[in-house]
Amino acid sequence: MLKIADRTFRSRLLLGTGKYPSFEIQKEAVSVSEAEILTFAVRRMNIFEEGQPNFLEQLDLEKYTLLPNTAGANTAEEAVRIAKLAKASGLCDMVKVEIIGDARSLLPDPVETLKASEILLEEGFIVLPYTSDDVVLARRLEELGVHAVMPGASPIGSGRGIINPLNLQFIIEQSKVPVIVDAGIGSPKDVAHAMEIGADGVLLNTAVSGAKNPVKMAEAVKYALQAGRLGYEAGRIEEKDYAVASSPTTGMIGS
Amino acid sequence: MTLQINGKQVELPDNVNSVKKLLLHYKLESRIAVVELNKEIVKKEEYEKRKLVNGDTLEIVHFIGGG
């Protein structure tokens, strides 16, 4: 069970809803993934063209928790504006604070993220900031009172997996709120990796939506997440430099 | 009446003078959308009484796919 603020979720997977080849594939991928939290972006509606289909309007909103992001914001002020717009829909009170500080790497702006998180907490939001894998920043965010920290594994959409597992491990060890590894996940292996080092959840989008077969990949990441979590709970063996025989070293035939 | 909607300048009949009528005009009444009028969010229950005047700036936003 994943617990964020006063909510509990059976699935530890948070799924993004961007860039799927079609709504049909997306619906199936979302369903197969068994994710209960779906992220969305807030954008201007194309009101001048009628009847454009919208994924969210086709969803059973009883079944899913919406996690709008503040993507597109470069400052705390812009992020707060987007978050408030999202909340005014009456459909959600959670927000993924996402404030980009560098256009090329899409890495988050730590100062603005901290600022926006503070304001949104005061406004009563359930705040889940997307942050870099900076250990001190994660701690500062937790001290503010955020409801989860979401350090990136590697740059958004890069699919490079966890490039600094040690930092993530430090963040996981120090955090009392859930740690959700967000961004940069490329494959089931990365999902299992994040869960094995003790992450409470994983948020991914492109790894599924950009796969050759998104539905199959949704299923794969679901199992990877479960496998990684089980492995974490089971407690892995220590790494050693030299071989240690698995078979008994006594009673050898012919000795 | 001239309004600025989602960054675009539009000319609308004078009887489209409330947020509610504007949404009806664009057939958005049953859509999941949020309206901001002159940078202030308009609550759903205020759609009817929030009047529009010449030169108002509106943002009509919704949720789309994103990560």
Interface residues (C-beta under 8 A of the other chain):
Chain A: G16 T17 G18 K19 Y20 Q26 T39 F40 A41 V42 R43 R44 M45 I47 F48 E50 N54 F55 L56 E57 L66 P68 N69 A71 R81 K84 L85 A86 A88 S89 G90 L91 I156 G157 A183 L203 L204 N205 T206
Chain B: I5 N6 G7 K8 Y26 K27 L28 R31 I32 A33 V34 E36 K39 I41 K43 K44 E59 I60 V61 H62 F63 I64 G65 G66 G67
